[in-house]
Amino acid sequence: MSQQRLVAGVDCSTQATKVLVVDAATGEVLREGRAPHPDATQVDPAEWWKAWEIASDGLLDGVEAISVAGQQHGMVLLDGSGDVVHPAVLWNDTSSADATQELVSELGGPEAWAAATGSVPVPSFTVTKLRWVRSAAPDAAARAAAVALPHDWMTHKLAADRSGIEDLTTDRGDASGTGWWSPTSNSYRPDLVELAFGRPLTLPRVADPAEIVGRTSTGIALAAGTGDNMAAALGLDLQPGDVAVSLGTSGTAFARCAEPTTDPSGFVAGFADATGGYLPLVCTLNAARVLSATARLVGMDLAELDAAALNSSGSAGLVMLPYLDGERTPDLPHSTGLIYGLTRATAQPATMARAAVEGMLCGLADAVDALRAQNIPVHRILLLGGAARSRAVQAFAPALLGAPVVLPEPGEYVALGAARQATWALTGKLPTWEVASGKPESSTMTDTEAARVRELYAAVLAGTRPLLAANRDGS
C-alpha cells in the first residue's frame, strides 16, 4: 500500500485564516484550523501571520506542499528590505473611490481599461489604492519599493529561501485583479502602475500555475497560490455551464471559460483563473450581512428573519436596495441602503425580511445576467456562502437567478482549492477529487412573481441612482 501524501490549503480571507490538511489522492479533509482577523478595511499583514500561526498549530506534520489563497485586490506596500510600510488596504476599503474616477478618465475611459486589462477598475482594485495612498499617506508612499497582494505576502513570508523583494511571486489569477496585468497578453502593464503611483514599483514574478515557488523552513514545498475566487473555482471543480454564486461578506458570481472577456460596462471583471484559463466574475460588496443587518433592524435573530421571509406572502412592493457598505457593482461606492415602497401596510417585520432577501438576490441576479451578456452559459447555479443556508434564499433563488440551483455540501472551498493546487505542484498533475454536489432546489416563487420583483428593483435603482451616486459617506 502506498503511503498517504498530505497537502495543505490556506484561505487567508477578509475575516479569518483557515487551514485544511488534505489527502492528496482523494481530497479528504483530515485536519483543519481557523483563527480570526481584525474586523477592519486596513490591516497590518502581521495580523494574518499571527492568525496563520494559530490556525496551523499542530496541523502540518507530514504535509509535503502548501498553497495560500488570499483575498483579492488587497494592497501590501513594501520597502526595499521587504518590510511593510503601510497597513494593507483591503478590497472592501472604498477610500479610493475618487482616485478610481481619476484613473479611468486619465487612461481614456472604461473602454480603454477593458482593452488594457480585461476589467474596468472599481475602488476594490489594487491600482486605485496605489493612487489613493500617494496623497493619503505620502510618507509611506515615498518608502515603497514594491507592491504585493495578500497571498503574495503570505507566500513570501512562508518561504525560508527568500529575502527582500526580488523573489516576490504571484499567480496570473490574483494578478488579474490588480488593474496592471492583462489576461489577454499574460503580461504586466507597468505603465499603469506608473500612471497610478507616479513611479515604477517592483512587481511579483507571475509563476506558472503548477510551479513550486519556494520551501518553508521545514522543507514543505510552496505552490504559487492564487486569489480566493480562483481557488474556490478549483475547489468546486467548476465545469462549463456552472456558475458559482457566493453569498458571504461579499457576493460573487463567476464561471470558468477558455477565452478572455472584456466588459467596458465594468460589471464583469475579466479575471484569469488558476489553471491557465479565465474566470469572468461579478462582485457585490453586500451579501450575507444584508440579512444580519435587517435582522437587527426588525428585532429578530437570523433564524426568525429567515422564517418570516419564507412565510411572507410577498414584499408587497417594498424594495430594498441593499447598498449598506457602498457598492462595487453597480459602481456606487458612496451609496447607502435605500428602502422604497414603505407604507403602513408594508411597515411589517415579515415584509421587511422578505424585501431584504429579495434585494440581496436581485443584486446577484443582475450579476448572473451580466455573465450571460458575455456569452457565458448558465446551466446551473452553485449556491455557496453563509447566506446560502437560508431556507428563504434557497426558495427564491432559482426563480430570481433564472436557473436551477444546486447546494454543494458546506465546505471551505477556497482552502480546498488551494490544497488542490498544492497537490498539482507536488505531483505534476491536477487531481480529480469528488465534489459533493448537494441537492437541487426548486423555487417557491413563480417566474411571474420573480419578473415583477426584478422589474421593480430595476426601476427603483434607475430612478434613485443619481441620488445614490451623489451621496458622500452618508452625508
Secondary structure, 3 states (H helix, E strand, C coil): CCCCCEEEEEEECCCEEEEEEEECCCCCEEEEEEEECCCCCEECCHHHHHHHHHHHCCCCCCEEEEEEEECCCCEEEECCCCCECCCEECCCCCCCHHHHHHHHHHHCCHHHHHHHHCCCCCCCCHHHHHHHHHHHCHHHHHHCCEEECHHHHHHHHHCCCCCCCCCCEEEHHHHCCCCCEECCCCEECHHHHHHHHCCCCECCEEECCCCEEEECCCCCEEECCEEHHHHHHHHHCCCCCEEEEEECCCEEEECCECCCCCCCCCCCEEEECCCCCEEEEEEECCCHHHHHHHHHHHCCCHHHHHHHHHHCCCCCCCEEECCCCCECCCCECCCCCEEECCCCCCCCHHHHHHHHHHHHHHHHHHHHHHHHHCCCCCCEEEEECHHHHCHHHHHHHHHHHCCCEEECCCCCHHHHHHHHHHHHHHHCCCCCCCCCCCEEECCCCCHHHHHHHHHHHHHHHHHHHHHHHHCCCCC
